[in-house]
């Protein structure tokens, strides 16, 4: 359906902290016109990304996150689709 917006939570696990992962996600999300945020989780080996936009753009970001930046090693990556909320005006890194 054209114009329908979606929301997803993407969880990347592995060597994803301290390797520029959040900035990698930020650049790619902005390139795809997505809104939301990405942040490290306190486990030390997970990055959570909450994103809203077109389904195709979110799926493209998911594929990119599964690969990760050069020094990262993504062991597991999951996506959970949710109801679109429209709460974000941009994409950011949260701490």
C-alpha positions as CSV (number, residue, x, y, z in Angstrom):
1,X,0.0,0.0,0.0
2,X,1.6,3.3,-1.2
3,X,2.3,5.9,1.5
4,X,1.6,3.6,4.5
5,X,4.2,4.1,7.3
6,X,5.6,1.4,9.6
7,X,7.5,1.2,12.8
8,X,10.1,-1.4,13.8
9,X,12.5,-2.3,16.6
10,X,15.8,-3.7,15.3
11,X,18.2,-5.3,17.8
12,X,21.7,-6.0,16.7
13,X,23.9,-8.3,19.0
14,X,27.6,-9.0,18.8
15,X,30.6,-6.7,18.7
16,X,28.5,-3.6,18.1
17,X,29.6,-1.2,20.8
18,X,32.8,0.9,20.5
19,X,33.0,0.4,16.7
20,X,31.1,3.3,15.4
21,X,27.9,1.3,15.0
22,X,25.4,3.9,16.1
23,X,26.9,6.5,13.8
24,X,26.8,3.9,11.0
25,X,23.0,3.4,11.7
26,X,22.5,7.2,11.9
27,X,24.0,7.8,8.5
28,X,22.1,5.0,6.8
29,X,18.8,5.9,8.5
30,X,19.1,9.5,7.4
31,X,20.1,8.5,3.9
32,X,16.9,6.4,3.7
33,X,14.7,9.2,5.1
34,X,13.8,7.3,8.3
35,X,13.0,8.7,11.7
36,X,13.7,7.4,15.2
37,X,16.7,6.6,17.2
38,X,19.5,4.2,17.9
39,X,21.2,3.5,21.3
40,X,23.5,1.1,23.1
41,X,21.9,-1.2,25.6
42,X,23.6,-1.8,28.9
43,X,24.3,-5.4,28.2
44,X,27.5,-4.1,26.4
45,X,26.9,-6.2,23.2
46,X,23.6,-4.9,21.9
47,X,22.4,-1.8,19.9
48,X,18.7,-1.1,19.7
49,X,17.3,0.9,16.8
50,X,13.7,2.2,16.8
51,X,12.7,3.4,13.4
52,X,9.7,4.7,11.5
53,X,9.1,5.2,7.8
54,X,8.3,3.2,4.7
55,X,8.5,-0.6,4.9
56,X,11.0,-0.8,2.0
57,X,13.3,1.8,3.7
58,X,13.1,0.0,7.1
59,X,13.9,-3.4,5.4
60,X,16.8,-1.8,3.6
61,X,18.1,-0.4,6.9
62,X,17.7,-3.9,8.5
63,X,19.8,-5.5,5.8
64,X,22.5,-2.8,6.3
65,X,22.5,-3.2,10.1
66,X,22.9,-7.0,9.7
67,X,26.2,-6.4,8.0
68,X,27.3,-3.4,10.2
69,X,30.3,-1.2,9.8
70,X,33.8,-2.5,9.0
71,X,35.0,-3.2,12.6
72,X,31.7,-4.6,13.9
73,X,30.7,-8.2,14.1
74,X,26.9,-8.8,14.1
75,X,26.1,-12.2,15.5
76,X,22.4,-11.8,15.6
77,X,19.9,-9.2,14.3
78,X,16.2,-9.3,14.8
79,X,13.3,-7.0,13.7
80,X,10.0,-6.6,15.4
81,X,7.3,-4.8,13.5
82,X,5.0,-2.5,15.5
83,X,2.2,0.0,15.0
84,X,3.4,3.3,13.5
85,X,3.2,6.2,16.0
86,X,4.6,9.3,14.3
87,X,6.4,10.4,17.4
88,X,9.7,11.2,15.7
89,X,10.7,14.3,13.8
90,X,14.2,13.1,12.9
91,X,16.7,10.3,13.5
92,X,19.1,10.6,16.4
93,X,21.6,8.8,18.6
94,X,20.4,8.5,22.2
95,X,22.5,7.9,25.2
